[in-house]
Structure formats: structure tokens, C-alpha cells
Amino acid sequence: MAQLVDEQVTLINTMTNSSLDRNGVIEKFGIPPERIVDYLALVGDTSDNIPGVPGVGCVRIWSSWRCHDCWPPSSAMSNCNSAPTN
């Protein structure tokens, strides 16, 4: 649901009584809300049975987005557990 967050919409976690605004999503996931769908489509999401693209992991996506002058900042690399594939 983080992809729905914007200047007027926040994500509320009722279990922890916390909320995420746009900056909170970036801090938690390493990417802005408008990139969540793209990211999950490429790397997959096992909790929702989304397989992702074979051979595409977080490092490859970060590299591609950086090469094309897009998101994310280099600090997002710390959230990635995938190794790049060549």
C-alpha cells in the first residue's frame, strides 16, 4: 500500500500505531512511493506471489535507475540483499 502515499495520503500501521508519509516510505523502502510498483514488478514479492523478472535483483535495478538519472539515492543500497548478476 506504500505506493498510494503522497502529500495528502499517509500509511497508518495500526499494529504499531505509526504512520508513513512520503519521506517515511523513502526511509523505510529506499525508494519513493511512485516507484514501489515498478520495483516490486521487477524484483518480485513473495508475500503476494509475484515472481519478478529472473536475474533482476535490487542491485541491478539501483544501477539501472542511477544510469538513467533516476531514483534512488546511493543510501538505498543498504536495504538491498541481492547480488548483482551480469
N, C-alpha and C positions, 0 to 999 in steps of 0.2 A: 504494500500500500504506500510505500515511501515515494513512489513515482507521482502520487497525487499532491504532494506537499508543494506549496508555492507561498507567495507573500500573504495570502489570505487563508490558507489551509495549513493546519498543523496536524501531526500524527500523535495521538494520545495512547500511551500504553497504560491500560487500566490495571495491569498486574503490578506495575512498579510506580504508578502514579507519576509518570514522567511524560514529557512531550518533546517532539522533534519539530523544529522549524527547518527552513531551508539549510541554514548553517549546521544544524544538528544532523541532518541527513548526510551532508558532505563530511562532517566529522566522523560519523559512525560508519558509513559505507565507502568513503573516499571518492565519491562521485556525486554530482548534483542530481536532484530528483528527475530531471528530464532525460538523464542518461541511464536510469535504472533499468528500464525496459530493454534498451539496446544491449546493455551489459548482460542481463540475465538470458536474453535470447542467444547470445554468443557463447557464454561460459556454461549455461545451463543452471538449473535449480533443482536439486534432488528432492527437496521437500514438496515441490509441485510437479514432479515427474517431467521436467523439461530437460531433454538430453543435452542441448547445446550443440555446438559445432565441433566435431572431432579435431583434436590437435590445437584447439584455440583455448588458451587459458588467460588468466589475468595479466600476466607479463606481456603476452603478445598484444593484448588489447591496449594496455597502457602505452606500449611502444608505438602502435599504430596511431592512437589518438594524439600522441605527442608529435609524431612525424607530420601529421596533418594539421598542426597548430590548434589542437582541440584540447578538451579536458583529458586527463586530470592533472593536478599538480604532482610533483615527484613524491610528496609525502604520502600519497595514496599507495605507493608501492609497499609500504609497511603492512598494509592489510592483505597482501597477496601471498598465498601459499603455493601457487603453481609455478612450475619451472618453465622457462620459455622453450619452445620447440622450433627447430629450424627446418 
